[in-house]
């Protein structure tokens, strides 16, 4: 058998294998990046930063989350934010912790509202739907 022909055929199969692997990795990564789990994590991280930031602002403040969150539910309890979709299991829910100054407290529940607002009144931070 001609060794040059065999090496060309082997090279073609190697290139095809690499291209196939690259396409598969790109498909998996793009589907993961657009998945609900990543969206829930990003929203939870955003809300943690917003709650912590609001606690440092003097006076009363109302901040609206800049995108629609209609399909999500939120629960804020002391020190935690829980983000989930209706029908999510405990493992599919995303929970993040936050830290507030002493004498501050945060609470709230949002059930599939179009817009979400964080309201600071005195030492109380409330997560709720916007009016």
N, C-alpha and C positions, 0 to 999 in steps of 0.2 A: 504494500500500500504506500502511496505517496505521502511522505511525512508533511510536506507543505500543505497539501489539501486537508489532511487531518487536523493540522493546527489551525487552519482557517475555519473549518467547521466547528472546532472546539471554541474558538474565539467568538464566533457568531452565537453559539449557545450561551456563552458567558455573558455577552452583551444583552441578550434577550432575558436572561435570568436577573440581571441587575435592573433592567428597565421594569420588569414585572414587579420586583421587590419595591422599587421606588414608587410605582403607581399604587401598590397596596398600602404602603406606609402613608402616602398622601391622602388616600381615601379614608383610612382609619383616623388619622389626625384631624382631618376636616370634619368628619362626622362627630368626633368627640368635642371639638371646639364649638360646634353649633348645638350640642346636646343640652338638655334641660339641667343636668347636674352642674355643668359649668356655669350656666346662667344663674342658678340658685346660689352658687358659691360667690359669684361676682356681686350679686345683689346683696347678699349677707355682708360681705366685706365692705361694700359701699355704705350700708346702713350703720355698721359699727363705726366707721370713720366719721360719718355725719353725726351720730349721737355723741361721740367723744368730742368732736369739734364744737357742737352746740353747747356743751357743758362749760366750755371756756369763754363763751361770748357773754359780755355783760348785758343785762336787761333781758327782756322777753323777745323771743325770735320764733318765726315760722319759716320752715324750709320745705320746699316741694321736691320730691324725688324727680329727676329730669326725664324719666321715661315711663311708659305705660306698664303697669304691673297687674293688669286685670286678672290674669289667670293664677296668681299666687296668693297664698295666705301667709300672714305674719303674726307671730306672738312675741311680745317683748315682756320679759320678766326680769327681776333684779339681776343684772349682770349678763343676761343672754338674749340673743335674738334668734328666733327659729323661723326658717323660710321653707315652705313646702307647697306642693300642689295638692288639690283635692284627690284623695285616693292614695297618696304616698304612704309607704310603710315607714316605720321608725328609722330604718336604715337609709331610706331615700331622702329623709329630711336633713336640712343643713342647719347646724347650730354653731353660732359664733359667740364668743364672750367679749365683753367690753368692760372698761373700768371708768367709774365716775368719781369725782371728788366726794369727800365726806359730806353727808347731809343731802346729797342729790339722790334722786330715784327716777327710774325709767319704767314705763309700763305702756301697754297698748295691745290692741288686736285689730288686724285688718283682714277682712274677708272679701277678696276678689273685688277691690275697689279699682276704679280707673286710675286714680292718682293717689299718691301717698304723701303725707306731710308729717314732718317732725316739728312739734311745738314745744318750746321751752317757756314755762311760766314760773318764775321764781326758781325754786330748786327742783321742780318737777318737769320731766321730759316725757312727752306723750307721743306715741306713734299712732297715727290714725288717718282716716280718709280726708282728703281736702274738700273744702266747701266750694 
